[in-house]
Structure formats: structure tokens, C-alpha cells
Amino acid sequence: MRRKDNATNTPAHRPKPAGAAWIRLWVLSVLAAVCVFVPEVSSQITQIDPATTQSVTLSGTQRAEIEKFLDQYSSDAFSDDRAIAAGALDELIDPLVGQGISVAFRQAFSDRLIEQINKSLEDHRVLLDDKTINHKPYHALRLASEIATDRTLTAIVAQLKSEDLGRRYFAIHSIETVFYRMRTSAPAVTARSLLNRRQNGTATGLIPDLGKMLAEEKSGRHASAIISTLAEAADLPDEIVPGASDEAIRLIGTGAAARVRATAGTDAKPAIEDILSWLTASQRIVRLIAQPGSVDEPTALAAVRLGGQLIVSVYREMEAGRVVSGDERETQQAARIQSQMLGAAENLLLFGEQNAAAASGRRQNRDLVEAAESVRDSFLKGNDSEFRRAALELISPNGILTADPYGFKDDEFIVE
């Protein structure tokens, strides 16, 4: 199960609620995100026959059953009363979250509810009255993600351009839920809308768009959400979305690497939210490429690139004098995080090289393996001269990673 959290803001053209109201909006978004976006097995369905939810073709009787169910709860689900709306929303979602839900069943919900969903998403009020936070857009995003059709996904994607940070964050995780539902039931989203590879090799669709967002996103928290969503896309099997796994993993690696590289040349220490997004990317990639032959060579090299960027980030911190002495590295939080980054880098380099070698039919590069293992080990032992040597062996303009068979540019890691 995955936990989510949230942040929110208001568009520049609308006034922000003052004081306690603004705090309540933030807390509501956090609590809603934590509670909403955890894919679970539904409680026992009591209002719709389970056979109806899995029926490939809906009979007239089944459609009437669905209409009666939606008549009972749809109005309340969009009520101004948050408690009433939350209860009705749970009822609406309940028959959608089991495994094996049919396309026809999802489409029936989509056709009936899309107008109310879009209307709620067009409601840009922060407060419904002087003290009631506007929950409607967040409820609409949740419902749209669980219905998981082309039409509801389109409604969610439109919110990725919102100036409201909370809506954007919710929208990112809503897409993650759509990918999860596609994987656990009959997918009601067109594969080509997610990934369409053209004859010239370029890729279009939502998955590549998320990759571009990852590289450009300013918020580390939002970047972590994008990474989690791409990782869910990477779990989509080829029979659902051909090529999604390699594409999503590669985008996580290249996007996260670009984010690390963007911190080069600045005097400031990287923000903790940014570092956590880098670690999230590393963990997701390693899980997905842990077996030899898991991915193609470009995807494996994206993992290697991120590993190199994590090493150079710690190297820059050491050169800036922001790494504590060796005997304090087990107790200082900053040093522990730097150690985690180097551990993640080691795994990315080792598994990335393993897959790159397998994909190209060559032997593994023992020089890379030995240097990768030496970097974290020397850091933990407080042997700074050995750490610098091993790091530069990998990332310098004349290093392992800027030579064949990797061939990254001379300034990929050490940026002047």
C-alpha cells in the first residue's frame, strides 16, 4: 500500500484565505491525500451485484441496476456538506475498486458522472462559505481516478496545468490510481493515449508528458509524486500498454538525473525535499531493474546516469565543506542521507551496468563495478581521499562514465 501526502495553494488571480482558513485548507489536503489514494480491496459489495461489475456486456436489467445505484448517491457525492459528500463518494467508489471490473461497467459510471466531475473541477473557489473549505474538486479527482476511463483521465490531466499546487498534486496521484486500476481490472483507457512511439523514434502521450514534467517540476514534493506515478506506469504489462515499462523507468532515471544536475553550480545545499525525490527515484528504479535482462540498454543507461549524478552531488558537498568528518558520519543526519545517496548510487550503477551489459551482449565492466563499490565504502570509513579518487574515476571528464561503452558527455557530471 502506498501513502500519499499533499500540499495546496491558490492561483495568483484569487485571494488567499487568511490565517486559520489557509491552515485548514492545507491540513484538509494532506489528510485527504493520505486517505484517498491508497488502492485497497473493496469492502463487500452490497448495492450492486458483483456479477454486474464484471459483466463484459451490460444487459438492460444491469443498466437499470446501475442507474438506480447512481441515482441514490450521485447528487450527495457532490454536496456542499463535506460529511454527506464523503459518505456518498465512498459508496460510489466501492463497486469500482475490486479486481476484474469490466470496461462496460466503468464506462457506464463515466457516461453518467463525467458532467458532474467536470463541473466540480471548474469550481475554483477555495471556500464554499466563510469557513467551509471547498472539497468538491478533490472529491471529483478521486472519483475520476477510480472510474478510470479515457474521459475521466482527460478531466484529471487538465488539472496538471492548474496554478493551485494542491490540485496539481492530487491530479498527479489521481493518474497513479488510474494506472493501478488499469493493471488490476480490464483497462478502460486507450493505450495510445498513454504511449505512442512514432516512426522517427519519438514518443508521445501521457507517460512522456509526465517525464517532461519530472525534469521541469520546481517542487521536490511534486517530483516525488510524479516518480511514483511513472513507477506505477512501469508496472503496466506490455499487453496493456506496449513499451510502457522501459519508457517509464527511463524517464524516471533521466528526469531525476536532470534534477540533480540542475543543482550544480549553486552554493546552496540541496533542499531535503529534492534529495528525497532523488532517493525515491533510485528506489523505484532499482526495484524494477533488479534482475538481469529486465530492461533495454537505453533504460539501463538512464539508471547509470542517475547513479553518477548522485555521486557527484555528494562529491560537491564534500568539496564545499558540508560533509562532517568520518567519525561523525554514523550520527549526523546529513551524513546519513549522503550515505543513503551513495548506497542508492551503488545499486543504480551495479544493476544498470548488469542490464546494459546483458542488453548489448558484452561482459560487465569490472572497473565500474569496483569503483561503484568503493565510493560508498570509503565514505563510510571516512577515507575522504579514497572517496574522491573513486568518485572522480567514475564521473570526471576522463572517467569511466564519460568513456565507452557509456559515452556520457564530458560535462555531464562535473559541471564547470
C-alpha positions, -999 to +999 in steps of 0.1 A: +000+000+000+013+035-008+007+065+013+004+100-002+005+134+012-004+168-003+003+205-005-020+232-017-021+268-028-043+292-046-040+306-081-025+341-082-057+356-095-077+346-065-073+359-029-058+335-004-078+328+027-063+343+057-049+327+089-066+297+102-087+291+070-055+288+050-041+263+075-073+243+074-070+241+036-035+227+039-045+202+065-075+190+046-055+184+015-029+164+034-054+143+052-075+137+020-044+127+001-033+102+027-067+086+029-077+087-007-050+074-029-044+040-013-056+013-036-074-012-015-096-042-018-132-031-016-154-039+013-182-064+005-204-050-023-240-048-011-257-024-035-246-037-069-244-074-078-207-083-082-216-100-115-228-067-129-194-050-121-176-077-141-201-081-170-184-075-203-218-065-219-244-049-197-280-061-201-309-038-198-316-050-163-280-044-152-280-009-167-312-002-147-295-015-116-265+009-122-288+038-128-307+032-096-275+030-077-262+062-092-295+080-086-291+071-049-256+086-044-245+109-072-262+141-060-250+136-025-214+129-037-212+165-049-230+181-020-217+212-003-218+192+030-185+175+032-196+147+055-225+138+033-204+141+002-176+119+016-201+091+026-218+091-008-184+092-026-173+061-007-205+044-018-199+053-054-163+042-054-170+009-035-180-012-066-152+002-087-122-009-066-124-047-068-103-067-093-118-076-127-141-046-130-153-045-167-148-017-192-186-016-197-192-010-160-166+018-158-180+034-190-215+034-175-202+053-145-182+076-167-210+085-190-233+093-161-209+112-138-185+130-162-206+161-163-207+164-126-170+157-123-161+184-148-184+209-132-167+203-098-133+207-113-143+240-128-152+252-093-122+273-083-135+286-050-112+280-020-141+283+004-177+274-001-187+299+026-169+319+052-154+288+069-161+257+048-132+246+026-142+236-010-138+198-011-155+193-044-126+194-068-107+169-047-137+146-045-141+149-082-104+139-088-108+109-065-139+097-083-125+103-117-094+083-108-114+053-096-137+053-126-105+053-148-118+058-183-104+079-212-130+107-204-122+108-167-085+106-173-088+136-196-105+156-169-077+147-145-049+156-169-064+191-174-057+197-137-019+192-142-018+228-156-036+242-125-018+271-107-032+255-075-004+233-061-028+211-042-049+204-073-018+196-093-005+173-065-039+155-063-041+152-101-006+135-103-016+109-077-050+105-094-032+095-126-013+069-105-046+055-093-058+053-130-027+033-139-032+010-109-069+003-119-058-004-155-034-030-142-059-047-118-090-047-140-100-046-176-084-013-188-108+014-200-081+038-211-067+037-246-031+026-247-021+050-274-031+080-253-005+069-227+024+060-250+026+062-288+060+057-304+063+073-338+084+060-367+112+086-360+116+072-325+100+100-306+073+091-281+041+110-274+013+105-248+007+110-211+038+089-200+063+110-219+045+141-208+050+131-172+086+125-179+089+161-192+071+173-161+096+155-138+126+172-154+110+206-151+090+205-119+101+230-093+087+213-062+106+183-048+074+170-033+055+171-066+085+155-083+083+126-059+046+122-068+054+122-105+081+095-099+056+073-080+031+077-109+057+068-135+067+038-114+031+027-115+031+031-153+063+010-153+043-019-138+018-019-167+024-051-187+031-049-224-003-064-233-019-033-218+005-006-229+033-018-251+067-004-241+054+014-210+077-003-186+110+006-202+098+041-212+086+049-177+118+036-160+140+056-184+120+087-178+124+084-141+161+080-145+167+108-169+143+132-152+157+126-118+193+129-131+183+162-148+170+174-114+203+165-096+224+181-123+203+213-121+217+218-086+253+220-099+269+254-098+248+266-069+263+274-035+232+264-016+228+229-001+202+208-020+168+210-003+157+179+016+125+175-005+147+174-036+170+148-021+141+127-011+128+128-046+161+116-059+161+088-034+125+079-043+135+077-080+165+055-071+145+031-050+118+027-077+143+021-105+163-004-085+131-024-077+123-025-114+157-035-128+170-058-101+171-088-125+195-091-154+177-085-187+149-066-171+153-035-194+168-024-226+202-007-229+189+030-230+169+023-199+198+007-181+220+037-190+194+061-175+199+042-142+237+046-146+233+083-153+213+089-121+238+069-101+266+091-114+247+122-106+241+111-070+278+105-066+287+139-079+261+156-057+279+141-026+313+150-041+302+186-045+290+187-009+324+174+003+343+200-018+320+227-003+329+216+032+294+204+040+304+168+049+312+160+085+344+142+095+344+104+093+339+096+129+306+116+129+291+101+098+271+075+116+254+100+139+248+132+118+216+132+098+231+150+068+259+124+066+234+095+069+214+110+040+246+113+020+254+077+028+220+067+016+226+086-017+258+068-022+242+034-014+214+042-040+241+053-065+260+020-060+228+000-067+219+020-097+254+016-112+256-021-105+221-031-117+223-006-145+256-020-157+243-055-153+214-048-176+234-027-201+259-054-205+232-081-209+214-060-235+245-053-256+260-088-252+292-077-236+309-086-203+303-064-173+327-035-168+348-046-137+363-011-134+329+004-130+318-023-105+349-018-083+347+020-083+309+019-075+316-004-046+345+017-034+327+050-033+302+043-005+326+020+014+353+047+015+328+074+025+315+053+054+351+046+066+359+083+065+386+078+039+380+110+020+410+108-003+398+073-015+363+086-019+375+114-041+396+091-061+368+065-067+343+093-074+365+110-100+374+077-116+337+075-124+325+110-131+354+131-143+357+142-179+382+114-184+363+089-162+346+056-167+312+071-174+324+096-200+341+068-220+328+038-239+306+019-236+286+047-217+298+078-235+281+105-214+293+140-223+325+152-205+304+178-186+275+155-178+287+151-142+314+177-135+298+210-145+322+239-148 
